[in-house]
Amino acid sequence: MDSIGKAVIIFSLLGICILYGISLFVEPPYVPLKEVAVHETALIRTKGVITDLSVTEYGNVRMKIRENQTELLIFVDSTDKRNELLNLSYGDKVEAEGRVQVYEGRYELVASGNAIKKLTHESDISFVSQIAMRPAEYEGRRISVAGYAEDVYKRIFYLSDEKGKYRMRVKADDIPISELQKGDKIIAEGLFSYDPENMRYELNLVALKHCDVRRDMHNEA
């Protein structure tokens, strides 16, 4: 091979390396939540406020973010940052980077754990799945938990994640719950404790707040 041919190959490889290096520093375009649907299969960035967070049976994290009445599901397909994600709270504002796809007729963003960045921390409201993953860390503390009402009785109800995989028993001795209905999204505040006689954790309710969302009962898994 003559010197010209070698030079062409060298410059070609050099060009490829430069383009690859540039791609590592170029961020995907930012897309508002309301415009995500027109970017199917594209790699994008978007942001919103966390309204739901749960852990699947395989250890992946599902969360929903909301902005200006638009909601988007984010599926985190890696567990390498799961512990950090479990420290996120209801109301935190995050930026997510991932690829847009359609799953079960709805748009979602598929992201990795290190592609979720917390922008602001607005509350200390946890999710049912977070408590279920490490209940001992919350024992004896007054906590606020976001979830969906299940099996409502006179003084007892259960708080679950969106899919109904994780459930928390809630005692409402001093708080009226007669208007609470199955599927209502609520924030329950109370003392989280362990009941040794029945060998279970439970929340002793001191305050209850309704969110402006109800679970879609037709899409339960």
N, C-alpha and C positions, 0 to 999 in steps of 0.2 A: 504494500500500500504506500503510495507516495505521500509526501509531507502535507499536500493540500487536502487529501482525503482524511488524514489523521486530524488535521486542524478542524475540518468540518464536524467530525464526530465529537471532538473535545468541546467545541462551541455549542453543539446541540445538547450534549449532556449538561453543560454549564447552564444553558438556558432553561432546561427542565428543572434543575436544582433551584435556580432563582425563582421560577414561577411557583414551585412548591413552597419555598421559604416565604414568599409574599402571601400565599394562601393561608399560612399559619397565623398571620397578623391581620388579615382582612376579615372583619366581622360580617356575618350575614345581615341582610337589610332588616331594619325595624319595621314591623307591621302591627298596626292597632288591632285589638281583638276583633272588632267588627269587620275587618277586612281579611281575616285569616282564611276564610272559605275560598277565596279566589286565588290562593297560593298553594293548592294541593300539590304534594310531592316536593315542594320547595323547602330549602333550609332557611329558617327565619329566626328573628328575635321578636319577642312580644313581652308584655308585662301586665300585671293585674294584681288584685287583692285575693288572697287565699280564702276560699269559702268552704272547702272540704279537703280532707286528707285521710287516706286509708292505706293499709298494707295488704297486698294480695297473698294468697296461700303460697306463692312462690317467693315471697319476700320483696317483690317489686312495690314501688310506691305509686299510688294514683292520687292526684290532687286536682282540684278545680280552682281556676282563678276567674275573677269577674271584674269588668270595667264598663261603665256606662250601659248597664243592663244586658251586656253580652257576657256569656260564660263559656269557658273552654276547658276541656279535660286535658290534663298533662299526664302522660304515662312515662314514668322513669324506669327504663329497661335495664338499669344497673343498680346493684346494691352496694357499690363501693362507698357511696356517701350516704347510706341509709340513716346512720346515726345522726348525721348533721341535719338531714331532712326531717327527722323525727323531732327536732328542736324547733321547727317552724310552728307558728301559732295562727289561729284564726284571726284574719284581719291584716296579717303581714303582707306587705307589698313586695313582689318578687319579679325578677326578669328571667325569662326562660328562653333557651335556645334549643331548637330541635327541628325535626322534619314534620310537615303537615301530612296527615293521612286521614282516611275515612275508616271508622271502625263501627260496625253495627249501625250504619246509617248516620253517624255523627262524626264531625270533624274533631280531631285530637292532635296533640303535639307529642311526638315521641322524642324524649330527651334523655341524656345521661345525667347522673347525679351531680357531676361537677359543672353542669350547664344551667343550674338553678342558682341564682344569686339573690340574696335578700337585700332589698333596697331600704325598707323601713320596718321597724318593729313597733306595731301598734297596740298589742295586747299580750296578755299571758293566758289566753284562752286555748286550751288543748283540745284534741280530738279523741274520740273513744278509742280508736286503734292505737294512738300513742300511749294511752294509759294501759291498755291491754298488753302492750309489748314489754312494759317494765313497771308493773303496779307498785312494787316495793318502794320505788323512788318517790311516789306520791302519797304513800301511807302517812296518815296523821296531819296532812296539809289541807288547808282550805283552797280548793281549786275551782276553776270554771271550765266546763266541758261542752263542746258543741256536738250535737248529734240529732238523731231522729227518734221520736217517741214510739215505743212499742209496748204492747200488752199493758194498757193503762187500767189500773184497778183503783180502789178508793183511796188508798194511802201508799200505793206502790206502783211504779212503772219502770220500764226498761228503756235505756238509752242506747241506741245502736249506731253503727256507721251506716253509710248509704246502702251497702250491699247486705247488711244484716249479719255479717260474719262475726263481729265483735259486739257484745252486749254488756251493759253495766246496770246493775240493780240500783234503783234510786228510791230511798225512803222519803216520803213527804208527810211527816207527822204534823207539821205546823204550816204547811203551804197548801192552799186549795189547788187541786188539779182536775176538778170536775169538767173544765172546758178543754182539757188537753185531749187531742185525738191522735190516733195512730197515723204516722207519716208526717206529723208536725216537726219542723226543724226548730230546735230550741237551744238555748244556752243555759245549762243548769249549773248553779253554784252551790257548793256545800263542802262538808268535811268528809274527806275520803278515808275510810277506815277498813280494818279487817275484822270480820266476824268469826272468831275462832270456833264458836259452837256449831256454826253451819259451814265453816271452812270456805268463806267467800269474801271478796271485797265488795263494798257498797258505798254509795254516796248518800250522806245525810243532808237533804236539801234545805237550803236557807233562802234561796232566791231563784226565780225562773223568768227567763225572757224569751219571747217568741221572735223568730227570724221571719222575714218576708218570703219564705220558700217552703214548699211542701215537697216531699219525695214523690217521684213518679212511680206509683205503685204497680204500673204495668211493666216497668223495666227492671223489677227486682230479679236478681239472679238466685 
